[in-house]
Amino acid sequence: MSGYTPAMPYAWTTSNDEKDLTLWPHQSMTPQGFTWFIGGTAVMLALPLFAVLGSPVVWVLLAFFAAAVAGVWRAIAANQTDRSLREELHVDDERVTLAHIPARGSRLEWEANPYWVTVNLRADGPVENYLTLRGGGREVEIGRFLTPEERAALHGELADALSAP
């Protein structure tokens, strides 16, 4: 697939002199994909039941079958909940604010004067292309769930957004 560019898991919105950035983890499974996956798993697990239909063994296997489908369902649902986190960056003439909004737990916020904020793409961080914002006496990570390539692309966009008047 030459020329295919995957959508970035973030979006910019601008109005007047304000810029907003919302980042989220990749969402590879759609609700229809979830339905198809659970249905396919149930069908594949049910195939051995046809060999023992009519015998008491089917009830024992049916219990294991139900437990397996329920376990897969619960694991995928828990993963979807964990992926509901997001980060929101707001830039205006007087303030830069970053909010990390987890799926569970308390919201974490940081703010600084946009004049003093610097965008850093570090090679010495805990991950490749470690992206941070420094200002207000602190350095905070942004886009921890992005790929190294996405963090590099976002670095340029953040630098442009913070340097624009």
ROSE-4610 file (N, C-alpha, C; in Angstrom, 1 decimal, always signed):
// ROSE-4610
residu = [M/M/M/S/S/S/G/G/G/Y/Y/Y/T/T/T/P/P/P/A/A/A/M/M/M/P/P/P/Y/Y/Y/A/A/A/W/W/W/T/T/T/T/T/T/S/S/S/N/N/N/D/D/D/E/E/E/K/K/K/D/D/D/L/L/L/T/T/T/L/L/L/W/W/W/P/P/P/H/H/H/Q/Q/Q/S/S/S/M/M/M/T/T/T/P/P/P/Q/Q/Q/G/G/G/F/F/F/T/T/T/W/W/W/F/F/F/I/I/I/G/G/G/G/G/G/T/T/T/A/A/A/V/V/V/M/M/M/L/L/L/A/A/A/L/L/L/P/P/P/L/L/L/F/F/F/A/A/A/V/V/V/L/L/L/G/G/G/S/S/S/P/P/P/V/V/V/V/V/V/W/W/W/V/V/V/L/L/L/L/L/L/A/A/A/F/F/F/F/F/F/A/A/A/A/A/A/A/A/A/V/V/V/A/A/A/G/G/G/V/V/V/W/W/W/R/R/R/A/A/A/I/I/I/A/A/A/A/A/A/N/N/N/Q/Q/Q/T/T/T/D/D/D/R/R/R/S/S/S/L/L/L/R/R/R/E/E/E/E/E/E/L/L/L/H/H/H/V/V/V/D/D/D/D/D/D/E/E/E/R/R/R/V/V/V/T/T/T/L/L/L/A/A/A/H/H/H/I/I/I/P/P/P/A/A/A/R/R/R/G/G/G/S/S/S/R/R/R/L/L/L/E/E/E/W/W/W/E/E/E/A/A/A/N/N/N/P/P/P/Y/Y/Y/W/W/W/V/V/V/T/T/T/V/V/V/N/N/N/L/L/L/R/R/R/A/A/A/D/D/D/G/G/G/P/P/P/V/V/V/E/E/E/N/N/N/Y/Y/Y/L/L/L/T/T/T/L/L/L/R/R/R/G/G/G/G/G/G/G/G/G/R/R/R/E/E/E/V/V/V/E/E/E/I/I/I/G/G/G/R/R/R/F/F/F/L/L/L/T/T/T/P/P/P/E/E/E/E/E/E/R/R/R/A/A/A/A/A/A/L/L/L/H/H/H/G/G/G/E/E/E/L/L/L/A/A/A/D/D/D/A/A/A/L/L/L/S/S/S/A/A/A/P/P/P]
num = [1/1/1/2/2/2/3/3/3/4/4/4/5/5/5/6/6/6/7/7/7/8/8/8/9/9/9/10/10/10/11/11/11/12/12/12/13/13/13/14/14/14/15/15/15/16/16/16/17/17/17/18/18/18/19/19/19/20/20/20/21/21/21/22/22/22/23/23/23/24/24/24/25/25/25/26/26/26/27/27/27/28/28/28/29/29/29/30/30/30/31/31/31/32/32/32/33/33/33/34/34/34/35/35/35/36/36/36/37/37/37/38/38/38/39/39/39/40/40/40/41/41/41/42/42/42/43/43/43/44/44/44/45/45/45/46/46/46/47/47/47/48/48/48/49/49/49/50/50/50/51/51/51/52/52/52/53/53/53/54/54/54/55/55/55/56/56/56/57/57/57/58/58/58/59/59/59/60/60/60/61/61/61/62/62/62/63/63/63/64/64/64/65/65/65/66/66/66/67/67/67/68/68/68/69/69/69/70/70/70/71/71/71/72/72/72/73/73/73/74/74/74/75/75/75/76/76/76/77/77/77/78/78/78/79/79/79/80/80/80/81/81/81/82/82/82/83/83/83/84/84/84/85/85/85/86/86/86/87/87/87/88/88/88/89/89/89/90/90/90/91/91/91/92/92/92/93/93/93/94/94/94/95/95/95/96/96/96/97/97/97/98/98/98/99/99/99/100/100/100/101/101/101/102/102/102/103/103/103/104/104/104/105/105/105/106/106/106/107/107/107/108/108/108/109/109/109/110/110/110/111/111/111/112/112/112/113/113/113/114/114/114/115/115/115/116/116/116/117/117/117/118/118/118/119/119/119/120/120/120/121/121/121/122/122/122/123/123/123/124/124/124/125/125/125/126/126/126/127/127/127/128/128/128/129/129/129/130/130/130/131/131/131/132/132/132/133/133/133/134/134/134/135/135/135/136/136/136/137/137/137/138/138/138/139/139/139/140/140/140/141/141/141/142/142/142/143/143/143/144/144/144/145/145/145/146/146/146/147/147/147/148/148/148/149/149/149/150/150/150/151/151/151/152/152/152/153/153/153/154/154/154/155/155/155/156/156/156/157/157/157/158/158/158/159/159/159/160/160/160/161/161/161/162/162/162/163/163/163/164/164/164/165/165/165]
x = [+0.8/+0.0/+0.9/+1.4/+2.2/+1.3/+1.8/+1.0/+0.1/-0.1/-1.0/-0.4/-1.1/-0.6/-1.7/-1.3/-2.3/-2.6/-3.8/-4.3/-3.6/-3.2/-2.5/-3.5/-3.1/-4.0/-4.1/-4.2/-4.3/-5.0/-5.6/-6.2/-6.1/-5.8/-5.7/-7.0/-7.4/-8.5/-8.0/-8.3/-7.9/-9.1/-9.0/-10.0/-9.3/-9.5/-8.8/-7.3/-6.9/-5.5/-5.3/-6.2/-6.1/-6.0/-5.2/-5.0/-5.2/-5.9/-6.2/-5.7/-5.1/-4.6/-5.2/-5.8/-6.3/-5.6/-5.0/-4.2/-4.9/-4.9/-5.5/-4.7/-4.8/-4.1/-4.8/-4.0/-4.6/-5.8/-6.8/-8.1/-8.3/-7.6/-7.6/-8.9/-9.6/-10.8/-12.0/-12.8/-14.1/-15.1/-16.3/-17.4/-17.8/-17.8/-18.1/-17.0/-15.8/-14.7/-14.8/-15.2/-15.4/-16.4/-17.5/-18.6/-18.2/-17.5/-17.0/-16.0/-15.1/-14.1/-14.7/-15.6/-16.3/-17.1/-17.8/-18.6/-17.7/-16.6/-15.6/-15.0/-14.7/-14.1/-15.1/-16.4/-17.4/-17.6/-17.6/-17.8/-16.7/-15.4/-14.3/-14.2/-14.6/-14.6/-15.8/-16.8/-18.0/-17.8/-16.9/-16.7/-16.5/-15.6/-15.5/-16.8/-17.7/-19.0/-19.8/-19.6/-20.4/-20.0/-18.8/-18.3/-19.0/-19.4/-19.9/-21.4/-22.1/-23.5/-24.3/-25.2/-26.0/-25.4/-24.2/-23.6/-23.5/-23.4/-23.3/-22.0/-21.0/-19.7/-20.0/-21.0/-21.2/-21.4/-22.1/-22.3/-21.1/-20.1/-18.8/-18.1/-18.0/-17.3/-18.0/-19.3/-20.0/-19.7/-19.4/-19.0/-17.7/-16.7/-15.4/-15.5/-16.3/-16.6/-17.1/-18.1/-18.7/-17.6/-16.8/-15.8/-14.7/-14.3/-13.3/-13.9/-15.1/-15.7/-15.8/-16.3/-16.4/-15.1/-14.0/-12.7/-12.2/-12.3/-11.9/-12.7/-14.0/-14.8/-14.3/-14.1/-13.7/-12.3/-11.4/-10.1/-10.1/-10.9/-11.0/-11.7/-12.7/-13.5/-12.6/-11.7/-10.8/-9.8/-9.3/-8.3/-9.0/-10.2/-10.9/-11.1/-11.3/-11.4/-10.1/-9.0/-7.6/-7.3/-7.8/-7.4/-8.3/-9.2/-10.1/-9.3/-8.1/-7.4/-7.1/-6.8/-6.5/-5.7/-5.0/-4.3/-4.8/-5.0/-5.5/-4.5/-4.1/-3.2/-3.9/-3.8/-4.5/-3.4/-3.3/-2.3/-3.0/-2.8/-3.3/-2.2/-2.5/-1.4/-0.8/-1.6/-1.2/-0.8/-1.3/-1.1/-1.0/-0.2/-0.2/-0.6/-1.6/-2.0/-2.1/-1.6/-1.6/-2.4/-3.4/-4.1/-4.0/-3.6/-3.6/-4.8/-5.7/-7.0/-7.0/-6.7/-6.6/-8.0/-8.1/-9.3/-9.9/-9.0/-9.3/-8.3/-8.7/-7.8/-8.0/-7.1/-7.3/-6.6/-7.1/-6.6/-5.3/-4.3/-3.0/-2.9/-2.6/-2.5/-1.2/-0.8/+0.4/+0.1/+0.7/+0.5/+1.8/+2.0/+3.1/+2.8/+3.7/+3.6/+4.2/+3.4/+3.9/+5.2/+5.5/+6.8/+8.0/+7.9/+9.0/+8.9/+7.9/+7.8/+8.7/+9.4/+10.2/+9.7/+9.8/+9.4/+10.7/+10.9/+12.1/+11.8/+12.6/+12.5/+13.8/+13.8/+15.1/+15.4/+16.6/+17.1/+17.5/+17.7/+18.2/+17.1/+15.8/+14.7/+14.4/+13.4/+13.1/+12.6/+12.2/+11.7/+12.3/+12.3/+12.8/+12.0/+12.6/+12.0/+11.0/+11.6/+10.9/+10.5/+9.2/+8.7/+8.3/+8.8/+8.5/+8.2/+7.5/+7.4/+8.0/+8.8/+9.5/+9.1/+8.7/+8.2/+7.6/+7.5/+6.9/+7.7/+9.0/+9.8/+9.7/+9.0/+8.9/+9.0/+9.3/+9.3/+8.3/+7.4/+6.3/+6.3/+6.0/+5.9/+4.6/+4.6/+3.3/+3.4/+2.2/+2.1/+2.8/+2.8/+3.5/+3.1/+1.8/+1.3/+1.4/+2.1/+2.4/+3.6/+3.7/+4.9/+6.1/+7.3/+8.4/+8.3/+7.8/+7.6/+6.5/+5.4/+4.4/+4.8/+5.7/+6.2/+7.1/+7.9/+8.8/+8.0/+6.9/+6.0/+5.3/+4.9/+4.2/+5.2/+6.4/+7.4/+7.4/+7.5/+7.5/+6.2/+5.1/+3.8/+3.7/+4.2/+4.1/+5.1/+6.2/+7.2/+6.6/+5.9/+5.2/+4.1/+3.3/+2.2/+2.6/+3.7/+4.2/+5.0/+5.5/+6.3/+5.5/+4.3/+3.4/+2.8/+2.8/+2.2/+0.7]
y = [-1.2/+0.0/+1.2/+1.6/+2.8/+4.0/+5.0/+6.2/+6.2/+5.1/+5.0/+5.7/+6.7/+7.4/+7.1/+6.5/+6.2/+7.5/+7.6/+8.8/+8.9/+10.1/+10.4/+10.3/+9.8/+9.7/+11.0/+12.1/+13.4/+14.3/+15.4/+16.4/+17.8/+18.7/+20.1/+20.8/+21.8/+22.7/+24.1/+25.0/+26.4/+27.3/+28.4/+29.4/+30.7/+31.8/+33.0/+32.8/+33.2/+33.0/+31.8/+30.9/+29.7/+28.5/+27.5/+26.2/+25.1/+24.1/+23.0/+21.7/+20.8/+19.5/+18.5/+17.5/+16.3/+15.1/+14.3/+13.1/+11.9/+10.8/+9.5/+8.3/+7.2/+6.0/+5.5/+4.6/+4.0/+3.2/+3.2/+2.5/+1.6/+0.4/-0.4/-1.3/-1.5/-2.4/-1.5/-1.5/-0.8/-1.7/-1.1/-1.9/-3.1/-2.9/-4.0/-5.0/-4.6/-5.6/-6.4/-5.8/-6.5/-7.5/-7.2/-8.1/-9.3/-9.0/-10.1/-11.0/-10.4/-11.1/-12.1/-11.6/-12.4/-13.5/-13.1/-14.1/-15.2/-14.8/-15.8/-16.7/-16.1/-16.9/-17.9/-17.5/-18.4/-19.5/-19.2/-20.3/-21.3/-20.8/-21.6/-22.5/-21.9/-22.7/-23.7/-23.4/-24.3/-25.6/-25.5/-26.6/-27.9/-28.0/-29.3/-29.9/-29.0/-29.4/-30.3/-30.1/-30.9/-32.4/-32.7/-34.1/-34.8/-34.1/-34.8/-34.4/-33.9/-33.6/-34.8/-34.7/-35.8/-36.6/-36.3/-37.0/-36.0/-36.5/-35.6/-34.8/-35.2/-34.4/-33.0/-32.9/-31.6/-30.5/-30.8/-29.9/-29.4/-30.3/-30.0/-29.1/-29.5/-28.6/-27.3/-27.3/-26.0/-25.0/-25.5/-24.6/-24.0/-24.8/-24.3/-23.3/-23.6/-22.8/-21.4/-21.4/-20.2/-19.3/-20.0/-19.4/-18.7/-19.4/-18.9/-17.7/-17.7/-16.6/-15.4/-15.7/-14.6/-14.0/-14.8/-14.3/-13.4/-13.8/-13.0/-11.7/-11.8/-10.6/-9.6/-10.1/-9.2/-8.6/-9.4/-8.9/-7.7/-7.9/-6.9/-5.6/-5.9/-4.7/-3.9/-4.6/-3.9/-3.1/-3.7/-3.0/-1.8/-1.9/-0.7/+0.4/+0.0/+1.0/+1.7/+0.9/+1.5/+2.4/+2.2/+3.0/+4.3/+4.5/+5.7/+6.9/+6.8/+7.9/+8.9/+10.2/+11.2/+12.3/+13.1/+14.2/+15.4/+16.6/+17.8/+18.9/+19.6/+20.7/+21.9/+23.0/+24.3/+25.3/+26.1/+27.1/+28.4/+29.4/+30.8/+31.8/+33.0/+34.1/+34.1/+33.7/+33.8/+32.6/+31.4/+30.1/+29.0/+28.0/+26.7/+25.7/+25.0/+24.0/+22.6/+21.6/+20.2/+19.4/+18.7/+17.8/+16.4/+15.5/+14.0/+13.5/+12.9/+12.4/+10.9/+10.2/+8.7/+8.1/+6.8/+6.1/+6.0/+5.7/+5.6/+6.5/+7.1/+7.9/+9.4/+10.1/+11.6/+12.2/+13.3/+14.1/+14.8/+14.8/+15.5/+16.7/+17.9/+19.1/+19.8/+20.5/+21.3/+22.6/+23.7/+25.0/+25.8/+26.7/+27.5/+28.7/+29.7/+30.8/+30.4/+30.6/+30.1/+30.7/+31.9/+32.5/+31.7/+31.0/+30.3/+28.8/+28.3/+26.8/+26.4/+25.3/+24.7/+23.3/+22.9/+21.5/+20.8/+19.6/+18.8/+17.4/+17.0/+15.6/+15.0/+14.2/+13.7/+12.3/+12.1/+10.7/+10.0/+10.7/+10.1/+9.8/+9.8/+9.5/+8.0/+7.7/+6.3/+5.6/+6.3/+5.7/+6.5/+5.9/+6.6/+7.8/+8.9/+10.1/+10.6/+10.7/+11.1/+12.6/+12.9/+14.2/+14.9/+16.0/+16.7/+18.2/+18.8/+20.3/+20.8/+21.8/+22.3/+23.8/+24.1/+25.4/+25.4/+26.6/+26.7/+25.9/+25.7/+25.0/+23.5/+23.0/+21.5/+21.1/+19.8/+19.2/+18.0/+18.1/+17.0/+16.3/+15.0/+14.2/+14.4/+14.4/+14.5/+13.4/+12.7/+11.7/+10.4/+9.9/+8.7/+7.5/+7.5/+6.3/+6.4/+7.4/+7.6/+6.8/+6.4/+5.7/+6.8/+6.3/+7.2/+8.2/+7.6/+8.4/+9.5/+9.1/+10.1/+11.2/+10.8/+11.8/+12.8/+12.3/+13.2/+14.1/+13.6/+14.5/+15.5/+15.1/+16.0/+17.1/+16.7/+17.7/+18.9/+18.7/+19.9/+20.7/+20.0/+20.7/+21.5/+20.9/+21.6/+22.9/+22.7/+23.8/+25.0/+24.6/+25.6/+26.3/+25.5/+26.1/+27.0/+26.7/+27.5/+28.7/+28.7/+29.8/+30.8/+30.4/+31.3/+32.3/+33.6/+34.6/+34.5]
z = [+0.0/+0.0/+0.0/-1.1/-1.2/-1.1/-0.4/-0.2/+0.9/+1.7/+2.8/+4.0/+4.6/+5.8/+6.9/+7.9/+9.0/+9.7/+10.2/+10.9/+12.2/+12.5/+13.8/+14.9/+16.1/+17.2/+18.0/+17.3/+17.9/+16.9/+17.5/+16.6/+17.2/+16.3/+16.6/+16.3/+17.2/+16.8/+17.2/+16.4/+16.6/+16.5/+17.3/+17.3/+17.8/+17.0/+17.3/+17.6/+18.8/+19.2/+20.1/+20.1/+21.0/+20.1/+20.6/+20.0/+21.0/+20.6/+21.5/+20.8/+21.5/+21.0/+21.9/+21.3/+22.1/+21.6/+22.5/+22.1/+22.7/+22.1/+22.6/+22.1/+22.8/+22.3/+21.1/+20.3/+19.1/+19.5/+18.7/+18.8/+17.6/+17.7/+16.5/+16.4/+17.5/+17.4/+17.5/+16.4/+16.4/+17.1/+17.4/+18.0/+17.1/+15.8/+14.9/+14.9/+15.0/+15.1/+16.4/+17.5/+18.7/+18.6/+17.9/+17.7/+16.9/+15.8/+14.9/+15.6/+16.4/+17.1/+18.1/+18.9/+19.9/+19.3/+18.2/+17.4/+16.8/+16.2/+15.7/+16.7/+17.9/+19.0/+19.5/+19.6/+20.1/+19.1/+17.8/+16.8/+16.8/+16.9/+16.9/+18.1/+19.3/+20.5/+20.5/+19.8/+19.8/+18.9/+17.9/+17.0/+17.7/+18.7/+19.4/+20.0/+20.3/+21.0/+20.0/+18.7/+17.8/+17.8/+18.2/+18.3/+19.5/+20.5/+21.7/+21.9/+20.9/+21.1/+21.4/+22.4/+22.8/+24.0/+24.4/+25.5/+26.7/+27.9/+29.1/+29.1/+28.3/+28.2/+27.7/+26.8/+26.2/+27.3/+28.4/+29.5/+30.2/+30.3/+30.9/+30.0/+28.7/+27.7/+27.6/+27.6/+27.5/+28.6/+29.8/+30.9/+30.6/+30.1/+29.8/+28.6/+27.7/+26.5/+27.0/+27.8/+28.3/+29.1/+29.9/+30.7/+29.8/+28.7/+27.8/+27.1/+26.6/+25.9/+26.8/+28.1/+29.0/+29.4/+29.5/+29.8/+28.7/+27.4/+26.3/+26.2/+26.4/+26.5/+27.5/+28.7/+29.8/+29.6/+29.0/+28.7/+27.7/+26.7/+25.6/+26.2/+27.0/+27.6/+28.5/+29.3/+30.2/+29.4/+28.3/+27.4/+26.8/+26.4/+25.9/+26.9/+28.2/+29.2/+29.4/+29.4/+29.6/+28.5/+27.3/+26.2/+26.1/+27.1/+27.0/+27.6/+28.0/+28.5/+27.4/+27.8/+26.8/+27.5/+26.6/+27.1/+26.3/+27.0/+26.4/+26.6/+25.5/+25.6/+25.1/+25.9/+25.5/+25.5/+24.4/+24.2/+23.9/+24.7/+24.3/+24.6/+24.5/+24.7/+26.1/+27.1/+28.5/+29.2/+28.7/+29.4/+28.5/+28.9/+28.2/+29.3/+29.1/+30.1/+29.5/+30.2/+29.8/+30.8/+30.4/+31.3/+30.9/+31.8/+31.5/+32.2/+31.4/+32.0/+31.8/+32.9/+32.8/+32.8/+32.5/+32.5/+33.9/+34.8/+36.2/+37.0/+38.1/+38.8/+38.6/+39.2/+39.2/+38.0/+37.6/+36.5/+36.9/+36.1/+36.4/+35.5/+36.0/+35.3/+35.5/+34.4/+34.4/+33.6/+34.1/+33.3/+33.4/+32.4/+32.3/+31.4/+31.5/+30.6/+29.2/+28.1/+26.8/+26.3/+26.8/+26.4/+26.9/+28.0/+28.6/+28.3/+27.7/+27.4/+26.3/+26.5/+25.4/+25.1/+23.9/+23.5/+23.3/+23.9/+23.8/+23.3/+22.4/+21.9/+22.2/+23.3/+23.9/+23.5/+23.2/+22.9/+24.2/+25.3/+26.5/+27.5/+27.0/+27.9/+28.0/+28.8/+29.0/+27.8/+26.7/+25.5/+24.3/+23.2/+22.0/+21.6/+21.3/+21.0/+22.2/+23.3/+24.5/+24.4/+24.3/+24.1/+25.4/+25.7/+26.9/+26.6/+27.6/+27.6/+28.9/+28.8/+30.0/+30.2/+31.4/+31.7/+33.1/+33.7/+35.0/+36.1/+35.8/+36.8/+36.8/+35.8/+35.6/+34.2/+34.0/+32.7/+32.7/+31.8/+31.8/+30.4/+30.5/+29.3/+28.6/+27.3/+26.5/+25.4/+25.3/+24.2/+24.5/+25.8/+26.2/+25.4/+24.9/+24.3/+22.7/+22.2/+20.8/+20.4/+19.1/+18.6/+18.5/+18.5/+18.3/+17.1/+16.0/+14.8/+15.0/+15.7/+16.0/+16.9/+17.9/+18.8/+18.1/+17.1/+16.3/+15.5/+14.9/+14.1/+15.0/+16.1/+17.1/+17.6/+17.7/+18.2/+17.3/+16.0/+15.1/+15.2/+15.3/+15.4/+16.7/+17.8/+19.1/+19.1/+18.5/+18.4/+17.6/+16.5/+15.7/+16.4/+17.1/+17.9/+19.0/+19.6/+20.7/+20.3/+19.1/+18.6/+17.8/+17.4/+16.6/+17.6/+17.1/+17.9/+18.1]
